[in-house]
């Protein structure tokens, strides 16, 4: 089209517009005669008439000016395996003459030897088959670093022209935007400051916002970042980098400076931003111009979004440790450095500090309550009101108001202020605050873990329309360590504080001080189920619990995957401790020591302590831990020895242990100050102690794994995960039992079309499950 407009006379353009006008009339007539869209016959007639407009040379000019290179690393392997995907790629090349595919080819030359080639292929219209254009021998296997940037850098050598636009798989260009591309490329002639641009940024249009409320939250947040955020970063801040947008790169500039992304394994998880770092450090200029916009599909499922945020948070953790950020921090002027910090790694650092502040506040209040200081010094309302007010400031950030502010401004510019406020209120009613609070936990966990231990890894999110029910076992695997265990810890602190603090006796004061923390706990507990399709369906909840128990107790082979076996998943969750350094292990142990504080504080509150404040009370309380571990070891030994053949002996051991426990409790009640309620209170003290011991044992795994103790550690850890699973499952089961709650959740969270589809799906699966039971 552009080539035609460049060379056409006024008469040609007038004739062409008349031809197009008659063509549109034909299409509308065809559309009226048939109920559906125009038939393929009318479309083929239309395309043949369009071709008559062109003189012949326009197509050749377009092919010279423009090529489309798809970097499909595994195309060679797919062809060898007769994969249907290879046929689909071949069909694309056949129907699009400008399309080229770059892939990696492995050729076996000997018994164990292989040669590696970078290959570029196209479809030859005359020969009617796929032909090679280039085959470049590589010194070794390509994938030494991260797969995606390696793929990009091996394909950029096959591109032509002055500029390269990078389009991801989840992006979608539009015809009318392509017509404005040459206007955008003219920006390369202009100076911005003292330099011409080397990366031209363009905006994105997120088109997946209508699928569900989650997709809407993600779409709204992303839209504000890819438009308003990018404008401000480019001008006046001058610190815009490349964030995986469909930016246009100065090809010659980047070919001589290491390509458009960096590929070091682990460090370059967020490979795209390193193109911006590289550009800025080498004297390039990154700008942002909104001549065109490119469509983008964002994640729409809750687990997809969480994996994406985990990947980004881990990538930011690695950026903190990278040389690029270190050098930028040294060379940027003070104001640009501040802007750079707060818009990249600083955002994640601040999020982590918000969560750590909640931890510090709650642990501090617990210490004041259990030590008795709170009752004697801080019993006046003024100081507590002040502390409550300070803590409630983080509620603003927690609710997502802080992250929603750019979104409101963006919507005000695009649609008007009243509509922006209405959208924001609607989001709050659709529980966006729960989602943003959960996201805050995801970012904190993965950013903190990466800084402490390193070892970020790429998480494939899929980016498809995967809006389906996720099982409880899958949610538990994804969020147990990052959210559920931490929510249980904070909830336990709040319960112990409520029962032991003299200030908490006044209900209003307790609510004022802890409402934000309870909101955090409930969000971390419930978000994966609230945003899960059919999350509160009673039949699915029962099936999920059975599935979870089967997963916990499955004792498969060493080849079992994490999705099948709890033990495999448990070992994978400790991978970061295997690669961390001495300081990482030391800091992990220091952080785990906090679980012993429950025991230290609560044992002095027990009746058996008789009001004593001696350190001997705490030391004697460890007898409880060793006795509990001894009972567990005896029963485990008896089960392994007798449960299969001599079952009566196993029952006898159980009977003797229970009898002995009852005798000990009676003796304590008779001869000491022990109270019956101390049994339940002590559980609050010693269950966290056991969990702390397991976490420390994981750090010492290389040494403990060789001893007999390790099997006991694994068995106790399994019991703890059963306990955590039951605690998390209880509120889900209660809400599933309420009639009407499931339909209300579906109506609030999903659009009408999807709700209807989900109801049909429920009917089908419901009938199937009933038939299976019969």
C-alpha positions in Angstrom: 0.0 0.0 0.0 2.8 2.4 0.9 4.8 1.5 -2.2 1.7 2.2 -4.3 1.1 5.6 -2.7 4.7 6.5 -3.2 4.6 6.0 -6.9 1.0 6.5 -7.9 -0.3 9.5 -9.8 -3.4 11.4 -8.7 -5.4 9.6 -11.4 -4.3 6.2 -10.1 -5.4 7.1 -6.6 -8.8 8.4 -7.8 -9.4 5.2 -9.8 -8.2 3.1 -6.8 -10.6 4.8 -4.4 -13.5 4.3 -6.9 -12.5 0.6 -7.2 -12.4 0.2 -3.4 -15.8 2.0 -3.1 -17.5 -0.5 -5.5 -15.7 -3.3 -3.7 -17.1 -2.3 -0.3 -20.6 -2.2 -1.9 -20.2 -5.7 -3.1 -19.1 -6.9 0.3 -22.1 -5.2 2.0 -24.5 -6.8 -0.5 -22.9 -10.3 0.1 -23.2 -9.6 3.8 -26.9 -8.9 3.4 -27.7 -11.9 1.4 -26.0 -14.3 3.9 -26.7 -14.1 7.6 -23.0 -14.6 8.5 -19.9 -12.8 7.4 -19.1 -12.4 3.6 -18.4 -15.8 1.9 -14.9 -16.9 0.9 -16.0 -16.4 -2.8 -16.6 -12.7 -2.3 -13.3 -12.3 -0.4 -11.3 -14.0 -3.2 -13.1 -11.8 -5.8 -12.2 -8.7 -3.7 -8.5 -9.6 -3.3 -8.2 -10.2 -7.1 -9.8 -6.8 -7.8 -7.4 -5.2 -5.3 -4.4 -6.7 -7.1 -5.6 -5.0 -10.4 -4.9 -1.6 -8.7 -1.2 -2.3 -8.5 1.1 -2.0 -11.5 3.3 -4.9 -10.5 6.5 -3.3 -9.1 4.9 -2.4 -5.7 5.1 -6.0 -4.4 8.7 -6.3 -5.3 9.5 -2.9 -3.6 7.7 -4.1 -0.5 9.7 -7.4 -0.4 12.9 -5.4 -0.7 12.0 -2.9 2.0 10.4 -5.3 4.5 11.1 -8.8 5.8 9.6 -10.7 8.8 12.0 -13.1 10.6 10.5 -15.5 13.1 13.1 -16.9 15.6 11.8 -20.4 16.1 14.8 -22.2 17.7 13.2 -25.7 17.7 11.8 -25.7 14.1 14.6 -28.1 13.0 13.7 -30.6 15.8 10.0 -30.2 15.0 10.6 -31.1 11.3 12.7 -34.1 12.3 9.9 -35.4 14.6 7.2 -34.7 12.0 5.5 -32.4 14.5 2.3 -30.8 13.2 3.6 -27.4 14.4 6.3 -27.7 11.7 3.6 -28.1 9.0 1.8 -25.0 10.3 5.1 -22.9 10.1 5.6 -24.2 6.6 2.0 -23.1 5.7 2.7 -19.6 7.1 5.9 -19.3 4.9 3.9 -20.6 1.9 1.2 -17.9 2.3 3.5 -15.0 3.3 6.4 -14.6 0.8 8.2 -12.1 3.1 8.4 -14.5 6.0 11.7 -16.1 7.0 12.3 -18.6 9.8 15.6 -18.8 11.7 16.3 -21.9 13.6 19.0 -24.0 15.2 20.0 -27.2 13.4 21.9 -30.1 15.0 23.7 -32.5 12.7 25.2 -35.7 13.9 28.6 -36.3 12.4 29.9 -39.2 14.4 29.0 -41.5 17.2 28.8 -38.8 19.9 29.7 -35.7 17.9 27.3 -33.0 16.7 27.7 -29.9 14.6 25.5 -26.9 15.2 24.2 -24.4 12.6 22.1 -21.3 12.5 19.8 -21.7 9.5 17.5 -19.3 7.7 14.8 -20.7 5.5 12.0 -19.4 3.2 9.4 -20.9 0.9 10.3 -20.7 -2.8 7.2 -20.0 -4.8 8.7 -21.3 -8.1 10.1 -24.6 -6.7 7.1 -24.8 -4.3 9.2 -26.1 -1.4 11.2 -24.8 1.6 14.7 -23.7 0.7 17.7 -22.6 2.8 19.0 -19.1 2.4 21.9 -19.2 4.9 23.5 -21.9 7.0 26.1 -20.6 9.4 28.3 -23.1 11.4 28.4 -22.4 15.2 31.4 -23.3 17.4 29.1 -25.2 19.8 25.6 -25.5 21.1 23.7 -22.2 21.0 21.8 -22.4 24.3 24.5 -21.6 26.8 22.5 -18.9 28.4 18.8 -18.0 28.7 16.9 -19.4 25.8 14.8 -16.4 24.7 17.7 -13.9 24.3 19.9 -16.5 22.7 17.1 -17.0 20.2 16.9 -13.3 19.5 20.6 -12.7 19.1 21.0 -15.7 16.7 18.2 -14.4 14.5 19.2 -10.7 14.3 22.1 -11.5 11.9 19.4 -12.6 9.4 17.6 -9.3 9.4 18.0 -6.6 6.8 17.6 -2.8 6.7 18.2 0.1 9.0 15.7 -0.7 11.8 14.4 -3.8 13.6 11.0 -3.9 15.3 10.9 -6.6 18.0 7.5 -8.2 18.3 6.8 -10.9 21.0 4.5 -13.8 20.5 1.8 -12.2 22.6 1.8 -9.0 20.5 -0.4 -8.3 17.5 0.1 -5.5 15.0 -2.7 -3.8 13.1 -2.9 -2.8 9.4 -3.7 0.8 10.0 -0.8 1.1 12.5 1.6 -0.4 9.9 0.7 2.5 7.5 2.2 5.0 10.0 5.5 3.1 10.4 7.4 5.3 8.0 6.3 8.4 10.1 7.8 6.7 13.1 11.1 5.9 11.3 11.5 9.5 10.4 12.3 10.1 14.1 15.7 8.6 13.5 16.6 11.8 11.7 15.8 14.0 14.7 18.1 14.9 17.6 16.8 14.4 21.2 19.3 16.3 23.2 22.7 15.8 21.7 22.0 12.4 20.1 19.7 10.8 17.6 17.5 8.0 19.0 18.8 4.4 19.0 15.6 2.8 20.5 12.2 4.2 19.5 9.6 3.2 22.0 5.9 2.8 21.0 2.8 2.2 23.1 0.8 -0.9 23.5 -2.9 -1.7 23.6 -3.8 -4.4 26.0 -6.7 -6.3 24.4 -7.4 -9.0 27.0 -9.0 -6.9 29.7 -12.6 -8.1 29.0 -12.1 -11.8 29.9 -12.4 -11.5 33.7 -11.9 -9.0 36.5 -8.3 -10.3 37.0 -7.6 -9.7 33.3 -9.1 -6.2 33.8 -6.9 -5.4 36.8 -3.8 -6.6 34.9 -4.8 -4.7 31.7 -5.5 -1.5 33.6 -2.2 -1.6 35.5 -0.3 -2.5 32.3 -2.0 0.2 30.2 -0.9 2.9 32.6 2.7 1.6 32.6 3.0 1.2 28.8 1.5 4.6 28.0 1.7 7.3 30.7 4.6 5.6 32.5 6.7 5.3 29.3 6.0 9.0 28.4 7.2 10.2 31.7 10.2 7.9 31.8 11.3 9.1 28.3 10.6 12.8 28.9 11.4 14.5 31.2 13.2 11.8 33.3 15.3 10.4 30.4 15.6 7.0 32.0 13.4 4.9 29.8 14.8 1.4 29.1 13.4 -1.4 26.9 10.7 -3.3 28.7 9.8 -5.9 26.1 7.6 -3.5 24.2 7.4 -3.5 20.4 10.3 -1.0 20.3 12.1 -0.2 17.0 15.9 -0.6 17.3 18.6 1.1 15.2 19.9 -2.2 13.7 23.4 -1.1 12.7 24.0 0.5 16.2 23.0 -2.7 18.0 24.7 -5.2 15.7 28.1 -3.7 16.6 27.3 -3.5 20.3 26.4 -7.1 21.3 22.8 -7.5 19.9 19.4 -6.5 21.3 19.5 -8.5 24.5 21.9 -10.2 27.0 21.8 -13.9 27.6 23.9 -14.8 30.7 22.1 -17.6 32.5 20.2 -16.6 35.6 21.4 -12.9 35.6 19.5 -12.0 32.4 16.1 -13.5 33.3 14.6 -10.1 32.4 16.6 -10.1 29.2 14.8 -7.2 27.5 15.7 -4.4 30.0 19.4 -5.2 29.6 19.1 -3.9 26.0 18.1 -0.5 27.5 20.9 -0.7 30.1 23.4 -1.6 27.3 22.1 1.3 25.1 22.3 3.9 27.9 25.8 2.8 29.1 27.2 2.9 25.5 25.9 6.4 24.8 22.7 5.6 23.0 19.4 7.4 23.3 16.1 5.7 24.2 12.9 7.7 23.4 9.1 7.1 23.3 6.8 8.1 20.4 3.1 7.2 20.1 2.7 7.2 16.3 1.6 3.6 16.4 0.3 1.2 19.0 0.7 -2.6 19.0 -1.9 -5.0 20.5 -0.7 -7.1 23.4 -2.3 -10.1 25.2 -1.6 -10.1 28.9 -2.0 -13.1 31.3 -5.6 -13.7 32.3 -5.4 -16.6 34.8 -4.4 -16.0 38.4 -1.6 -18.5 38.4 -0.2 -17.2 35.1 -0.2 -13.6 36.5 1.5 -14.8 39.7 4.2 -16.7 37.7 4.8 -13.7 35.5 5.2 -11.4 38.6 7.5 -14.0 40.2 9.6 -14.0 37.1 9.8 -10.1 37.0 10.5 -9.9 40.7 13.3 -12.5 40.4 14.7 -10.7 37.4 14.7 -7.4 39.4 16.6 -9.2 42.2 19.2 -10.3 39.7 19.4 -6.7 38.3 20.3 -5.5 41.7 23.2 -7.9 41.7 24.3 -7.1 38.1 27.2 -5.0 36.9 25.0 -3.0 34.5 22.9 -1.5 37.3 26.1 -0.9 39.4 27.7 1.0 36.5 24.5 3.0 35.8 24.3 4.0 39.4 27.9 5.3 39.2 27.4 7.2 35.9 23.9 8.7 36.0 23.6 12.2 37.5 21.8 12.4 40.9 18.3 13.2 39.7 18.3 10.6 36.9 19.8 8.0 39.4 16.9 8.6 41.8 14.3 8.3 39.0 16.0 5.2 37.7 16.1 3.6 41.2 12.4 4.2 42.0 11.1 3.1 38.6 13.1 -0.2 38.4 14.6 -2.0 41.4 13.4 0.6 43.9 9.7 -0.3 43.3 10.4 -3.9 44.4 12.6 -2.8 47.2 9.9 -0.5 48.6 7.3 -3.3 48.3 9.5 -5.6 50.3 10.0 -2.9 52.9 6.2 -2.5 53.3 5.8 -6.2 54.1 8.9 -6.3 56.4 7.4 -3.3 58.2 4.2 -5.3 58.9 6.4 -8.2 60.2 8.5 -5.9 62.4 5.4 -4.2 63.9 3.6 -7.5 64.7 6.6 -9.2 66.1 7.3 -6.1 68.2 3.8 -5.9 69.5 3.9 -9.6 70.3 7.2 -9.1 72.3 5.6 -6.2 74.2 2.5 -8.3 75.0 4.3 -11.5 76.1 7.0 -9.7 78.1 4.4 -7.7 80.1 5.9 -4.4 79.1 2.8 -3.4 77.2 0.6 -3.7 80.2 2.8 -1.6 82.5 4.0 1.2 80.1 1.9 1.3 76.9 -1.6 0.9 78.5 -2.6 4.4 77.7 -4.8 5.0 74.7 -2.8 7.8 73.2 0.4 5.8 72.3 -1.7 2.9 70.9 -3.8 5.2 68.8 -0.6 6.7 67.4 0.9 3.3 66.6 -2.4 2.2 65.0 -2.4 5.3 62.9 1.2 4.8 61.7 0.5 1.2 60.8 -2.7 2.1 58.9 -0.7 4.3 56.6 0.5 1.1 54.9 -3.2 0.2 54.2 -3.1 2.8 51.5 -0.3 1.0 49.7 -1.7 -2.4 50.5 -5.1 -1.6 49.0 -3.4 -0.9 45.7 -4.2 2.8 45.9 -0.6 3.7 45.3 -0.3 1.4 42.3 -3.8 2.5 41.1 -2.9 6.2 41.0 -1.2 6.2 37.6 -4.1 4.0 36.4 -6.6 6.6 37.4 -4.6 9.4 35.8 -4.2 7.3 32.6 -8.0 6.6 32.4 -8.7 10.3 33.1 -6.6 11.2 30.0 -8.1 8.5 27.8 -11.8 8.4 28.9 -12.4 11.3 31.4 -12.1 11.8 35.1 -15.6 10.6 36.2 -15.3 7.3 34.2 -11.8 6.8 35.7 -13.2 7.2 39.3 -16.1 4.9 38.4 -13.7 2.2 37.0 -11.6 2.4 40.2 -14.7 2.0 42.5 -15.9 -0.9 40.4 -12.4 -2.5 40.7 -12.6 -2.2 44.5 -16.0 -3.9 44.5 -14.5 -6.7 42.3 -11.8 -7.2 45.0 -8.9 -5.6 43.3 -7.4 -4.8 46.7 -7.2 -8.5 47.5 -5.4 -9.1 44.2 -2.9 -6.2 44.6 -2.2 -7.2 48.2 -1.5 -10.8 47.1 0.7 -9.5 44.3 2.7 -7.5 46.8 3.4 -10.8 48.7 4.5 -12.5 45.4 6.9 -9.6 44.6 8.3 -9.5 48.1 9.0 -13.2 48.4 10.7 -13.7 45.1 12.6 -10.4 45.1 13.8 -11.1 48.7 14.8 -14.7 48.0 16.7 -13.7 44.8 18.7 -11.1 46.7 19.4 -13.4 49.6 20.2 -16.6 47.6 20.2 -15.8 43.9 19.1 -18.6 41.5 16.3 -16.8 39.6 14.7 -19.1 37.0 12.6 -18.5 33.9 8.9 -19.4 34.5 6.9 -20.1 31.3 3.5 -18.5 31.8 2.0 -19.7 28.5 0.1 -16.4 28.0 -3.0 -18.3 26.7 -6.6 -17.9 27.6 -6.3 -20.4 30.4 -9.3 -19.6 32.5 -10.1 -22.9 34.1 -10.4 -24.3 37.6 -7.1 -24.9 39.3 -6.9 -27.7 41.8 -6.1 -27.1 45.5 -2.9 -29.2 45.2 -1.6 -27.0 42.3 -2.4 -23.8 44.2 -0.7 -25.2 47.3 2.4 -26.1 45.4 2.6 -22.5 43.9 1.8 -20.5 47.0 2.6 -22.6 50.1 6.0 -21.0 50.8 5.4 -17.6 49.3 2.0 -16.8 50.9 0.2 -19.5 52.9 2.9 -20.3 55.5 3.6 -16.6 56.0 -0.1 -15.8 56.3 -0.4 -18.6 59.0 2.6 -17.1 60.8 1.1 -13.6 60.8 -2.4 -15.0 61.8 -0.8 -16.9 64.7 0.9 -13.7 65.9 -2.4 -11.8 65.8 -4.2 -14.6 67.7 -1.6 -14.9 70.4 -1.5 -11.1 70.7 -5.3 -11.0 71.1 -5.2 -13.6 73.8 -2.2 -12.3 75.8 -2.2 -8.5 75.4 -4.0 -6.3 78.0 -4.5 -3.6 75.4 -6.2 -6.0 73.0 -9.0 -6.6 75.6 -10.5 -3.3 74.3 -12.0 -4.6 71.0 -11.9 -1.3 69.2 -8.2 -0.7 69.9 -7.3 -4.2 68.7 -9.3 -3.8 65.5 -7.8 -0.3 64.8 -4.3 -1.7 65.3 -4.6 -5.0 63.4 -7.3 -4.5 60.7 -4.7 -3.9 58.0 -2.7 -7.0 59.1 -5.8 -9.2 59.1 -6.6 -7.9 55.6 -3.1 -8.9 54.5 -3.5 -12.4 56.1 -6.9 -13.0 54.5 -5.7 -11.8 51.1 -2.7 -14.1 51.1 -5.0 -17.0 52.2 -8.0 -16.5 50.0 -6.9 -14.8 46.8 -5.9 -18.0 44.9 -9.4 -19.4 45.6 -11.4 -16.2 45.2 -10.0 -15.7 41.7 -10.3 -19.4 40.8 -13.2 -20.3 38.5 -15.5 -22.7 40.4 -13.2 -22.0 43.4 -16.1 -22.5 45.9 -17.9 -25.4 44.2 -18.6 -28.0 46.9 -18.0 -31.1 44.7 -14.8 -29.6 43.3 -13.6 -28.7 46.9 -14.2 -32.3 48.0 -12.3 -33.7 44.9 -9.5 -31.1 45.5 -9.0 -32.3 49.1 -8.8 -36.0 48.0 -6.4 -35.0 45.3 -4.3 -33.0 47.8 -4.1 -35.9 50.2 -3.1 -38.3 47.4 -0.3 -35.9 46.4 0.9 -35.6 50.0 1.1 -39.3 50.7 2.2 -40.5 47.2 5.5 -42.4 47.6 6.5 -42.7 43.9 9.9 -43.5 42.3 12.8 -41.1 42.0 11.4 -40.2 38.5 8.2 -38.7 39.9 7.5 -35.1 39.1 6.6 -32.3 41.6 3.0 -32.4 40.4 2.8 -36.1 41.4 4.8 -36.4 44.6 5.0 -34.1 47.6 8.6 -35.2 48.3 9.9 -34.2 44.9 8.1 -30.8 45.3 9.6 -30.3 48.8 13.2 -30.9 47.5 12.6 -28.5 44.6 11.5 -25.8 47.0 14.9 -26.0 48.7 17.0 -25.7 45.4 17.9 -22.1 46.2 19.7 -23.3 49.4 21.9 -25.7 47.5 23.4 -22.9 45.4 23.5 -20.1 47.9 26.7 -19.0 49.6 27.8 -19.1 53.3 26.2 -15.6 54.0 22.9 -16.7 52.4 22.8 -19.8 54.6 23.8 -17.8 57.7 21.1 -15.2 57.1 18.5 -17.9 56.4 19.2 -19.5 59.8 19.0 -16.0 61.5 15.6 -15.4 60.0 14.4 -18.9 61.0 15.3 -18.3 64.6 12.2 -16.1 64.9 10.0 -19.2 65.2 11.6 -20.0 68.5 10.3 -16.8 70.0 6.8 -18.1 70.2 8.0 -20.8 72.5 10.2 -18.4 74.5 7.2 -16.0 75.1 4.4 -18.4 75.7 6.0 -20.9 78.1 6.1 -18.1 80.7 2.4 -17.6 80.3 1.6 -21.3 81.1 0.2 -22.3 84.5 3.0 -24.8 85.0 5.5 -21.9 85.0 3.8 -20.6 88.2 4.7 -17.0 87.3 8.5 -17.7 87.3 10.6 -15.6 85.0 13.8 -17.7 85.3 15.6 -18.8 82.1 15.3 -22.4 83.5 11.6 -22.4 82.5 12.5 -21.9 78.8 15.3 -24.5 78.9 13.0 -27.1 80.6 10.3 -26.4 78.0 12.6 -28.0 75.4 11.9 -31.4 77.2 8.4 -31.1 75.6 10.0 -30.8 72.1 12.2 -33.9 72.6 9.4 -35.9 74.1 7.1 -35.1 71.2 9.9 -36.0 68.7 10.6 -39.3 70.7 6.9 -40.3 70.6 6.8 -39.6 66.8 10.0 -41.7 66.3 8.6 -44.6 68.4 5.3 -44.7 66.5 7.0 -44.3 63.1 9.4 -47.2 64.0 6.4 -49.4 65.1 4.5 -48.6 61.9 7.4 -49.6 59.7 8.2 -52.7 61.7 4.8 -54.1 62.6 2.0 -52.3 60.6 2.2 -54.6 57.6 2.3 -58.1 59.2 2.0 -57.9 63.0 -0.7 -55.2 63.1 -1.7 -56.0 66.7 1.7 -55.0 68.0 1.4 -51.6 66.2 -1.9 -51.0 67.9 -0.4 -52.1 71.2 2.4 -49.5 70.9 -0.1 -46.8 70.1 -2.2 -47.8 73.1 0.8 -47.7 75.4 1.9 -44.3 74.2 -1.6 -42.8 74.7 -1.9 -44.4 78.1 1.5 -43.0 79.1 0.6 -39.5 77.9 -2.6 -39.6 80.0 -0.7 -40.7 83.1 1.9 -37.9 82.6 -0.9 -35.3 82.2 -2.7 -36.6 85.4 0.6 -36.5 87.3 1.3 -32.9 86.2 -2.2 -31.8 87.1 -1.9 -33.4 90.6 1.7 -32.4 91.6 2.3 -29.1 89.7 0.6 -25.9 88.8 -0.2 -27.4 85.4 -3.7 -26.5 83.9 -5.6 -28.5 81.3 -5.8 -25.4 79.0 -1.9 -25.4 78.9 -2.1 -28.4 76.5 -3.7 -26.2 73.8 -1.7 -23.1 74.7 1.5 -25.0 74.4 0.6 -26.1 70.8 0.9 -22.4 69.9 4.4 -22.4 71.3 5.8 -25.7 70.0 4.3 -26.1 66.6 6.3 -23.0 65.3 9.4 -24.3 67.1 9.1 -27.6 65.1 8.7 -25.6 61.9 11.8 -23.5 62.7 13.8 -26.7 63.3 12.8 -28.1 59.9 13.8 -24.9 58.1 17.2 -24.9 59.8 17.5 -28.7 59.0 17.0 -27.8 55.3 20.0 -25.4 55.4 22.1 -28.3 56.9 20.7 -30.8 54.4 24.2 -31.7 52.8 25.3 -32.9 56.2 22.1 -34.3 57.7 21.1 -36.2 54.5 23.9 -38.8 55.3 22.4 -39.5 58.8 19.4 -41.4 60.1 17.8 -38.0 61.2 17.0 -36.9 57.7 14.2 -39.4 57.2 12.6 -38.1 60.4 12.9 -34.5 59.1 11.2 -35.5 55.8 8.3 -37.3 57.7 7.7 -34.3 60.1 7.9 -31.8 57.2 5.2 -33.9 55.4 2.9 -33.7 58.6 3.4 -29.9 58.7 2.3 -29.6 55.1 -0.8 -31.7 55.8 -1.5 -29.3 58.8 -1.0 -26.2 56.6 -3.1 -27.6 53.9 -6.0 -28.3 56.3 -5.7 -24.8 57.8 -5.9 -23.2 54.3 -8.6 -25.6 53.1 -11.0 -25.0 56.1 -12.2 -21.4 55.1 -12.5 -22.6 51.4 -14.7 -25.6 52.5 -16.9 -23.4 54.8 -17.5 -20.9 51.9 -18.1 -23.7 49.5 -20.8 -25.1 51.8 -22.8 -21.8 51.8 -25.5 -22.0 49.1 -25.3 -19.3 46.4 -21.7 -18.2 47.2 -20.3 -19.9 44.1 -22.7 -18.3 41.7 -22.1 -14.9 43.3 -18.3 -15.3 42.9 -18.7 -16.2 39.2 -21.0 -13.3 38.5 -18.7 -10.8 40.2 -15.4 -12.0 38.8 -16.2 -12.9 35.2 -18.0 -11.4 32.3 -21.4 -12.6 31.2 -20.2 -14.7 28.3 -17.6 -16.5 30.3 -20.1 -17.0 33.2 -22.5 -18.7 30.9 -19.7 -20.9 29.5 -18.6 -21.8 33.1 -22.2 -22.8 34.1 -22.4 -25.1 31.0 -19.0 -26.6 32.0 -20.3 -27.1 35.5 -23.4 -28.9 34.3 -21.3 -31.2 32.0 -18.7 -32.0 34.7 -21.4 -32.4 37.4 -23.3 -35.0 35.3 -20.0 -36.8 34.6 -19.0 -36.9 38.3 -22.5 -38.3 39.2 -22.3 -40.9 36.5 -18.8 -41.9 37.8 -20.1 -42.3 41.3 -23.0 -44.5 40.1 
